[in-house]
Amino acid sequence: MERDPLRAILEEVRDSWGIRSPEDEEWHARRRRSAGEYEWVLKSLNLERSDTLLDIGCGTGLFINDVSEIARRAIGVDISEAILKRARRNLREKKNVSLIRAAAPLLPFCKPIFNKIVIVHAAFGVLLPNPHLWKIYNEEMMDLSVDVIKAAFNLLAPSGTMVVTLAPGTKEMGERVRNELIPDAMKRASITSENASVIIKIKQLESTYFALAEIKKID
Ligand SMILES: C[S@@+](CC[C@H](N)C(=O)[O-])C[C@H]1O[C@@H](n2cnc3c(N)ncnc32)[C@H](O)[C@@H]1O
């Protein structure tokens, strides 16, 4: 029987994240937070008390930890059971938080119930393959990226905001991400000026260039 290509890619992604240490992941997340990545996301997200937030690739839950007091409800999904276990420990006291193991774009929701969606530091091949995981990220992963963005946009409520960040590294790559890769991914994900307004920014945080896409869904 032929294997479903999407599931085959996701199995590789899951295995590659599965062997990474949650401690390392948390260390990197803390570094990015102190560099200002979360603050930048929050500025664009404009989180409110009534919001239901979805964090795709939530990692060890640091971002949710920082915002759970602001949002009404926060749901984190991650492909790695080991990383999610750490997130469960970090967030055990938070009554308005749920954590679900899921592999984007196959997400266990079918209605646009989220006012806010984040994909923070989308090193899992969303738009830009991460050299660290180069062995598994290739052209097909760009399609996966588009599928993730599209699935996330479909779950965004009217007037909702989605924020995606990634770290292109250099200024040149950042400009390419802003001018070509993200606009192209938006087009392929059927996110157009008819259904959304999109702002793409790049910024240097410590020594690395980051990119941020702010996508607001039109009613
Ligand atoms: C670089 S970490 C970022 C974690 C977190 N967002 C943060 O800012 O600290 C990327 C996370 O995405 C998860 N991930 C990778 N591919 C995924 C997929 N297809 N669906 C859901 N999660 C995924 C990994 O397990 C990892 O925890």
The ligand as a MOL file (V3000), in Angstrom:
LIG
                    3D

  0  0  0     0  0            999 V3000
M  V30 BEGIN CTAB
M  V30 COUNTS 27 29 0 0 0
M  V30 BEGIN ATOM
M  V30 1 C 11.6820 26.0080 17.7960 0
M  V30 2 S 10.4020 25.2360 18.6790 0 CHG=1
M  V30 3 C 9.4570 26.6520 19.1230 0
M  V30 4 C 8.6730 26.4080 20.3580 0
M  V30 5 C 7.8470 27.5760 20.8670 0
M  V30 6 N 6.8890 28.0620 19.8980 0
M  V30 7 C 8.7150 28.6830 21.3910 0
M  V30 8 O 8.6400 29.7890 20.9140 0
M  V30 9 O 9.5060 28.4270 22.2770 0 CHG=-1
M  V30 10 C 9.3720 24.4730 17.4470 0
M  V30 11 C 8.3420 23.5100 18.0340 0
M  V30 12 O 7.4680 23.0860 16.9980 0
M  V30 13 C 7.1400 21.7190 17.1740 0
M  V30 14 N 6.7240 21.1970 15.8550 0
M  V30 15 C 7.4940 20.9110 14.7920 0
M  V30 16 N 6.7590 20.5300 13.7380 0
M  V30 17 C 5.4720 20.5710 14.1460 0
M  V30 18 C 4.2360 20.2810 13.5090 0
M  V30 19 N 4.1750 19.9000 12.2290 0
M  V30 20 N 3.0970 20.4240 14.2310 0
M  V30 21 C 3.1420 20.8130 15.5310 0
M  V30 22 N 4.2880 21.0920 16.1740 0
M  V30 23 C 5.4360 20.9800 15.4970 0
M  V30 24 C 8.4040 21.0770 17.7280 0
M  V30 25 O 8.1480 19.8840 18.4110 0
M  V30 26 C 8.9200 22.2170 18.6320 0
M  V30 27 O 8.4500 22.0720 19.9440 0
M  V30 END ATOM
M  V30 BEGIN BOND
M  V30 1 1 1 2
M  V30 2 1 2 3
M  V30 3 1 2 10
M  V30 4 1 3 4
M  V30 5 1 4 5
M  V30 6 1 5 6
M  V30 7 1 5 7
M  V30 8 2 7 8
M  V30 9 1 7 9
M  V30 10 1 10 11
M  V30 11 1 11 12
M  V30 12 1 11 26
M  V30 13 1 12 13
M  V30 14 1 13 14
M  V30 15 1 13 24
M  V30 16 1 14 15
M  V30 17 1 14 23
M  V30 18 2 15 16
M  V30 19 1 16 17
M  V30 20 1 17 18
M  V30 21 2 17 23
M  V30 22 1 18 19
M  V30 23 2 18 20
M  V30 24 1 20 21
M  V30 25 2 21 22
M  V30 26 1 22 23
M  V30 27 1 24 25
M  V30 28 1 24 26
M  V30 29 1 26 27
M  V30 END BOND
M  V30 END CTAB
M  END
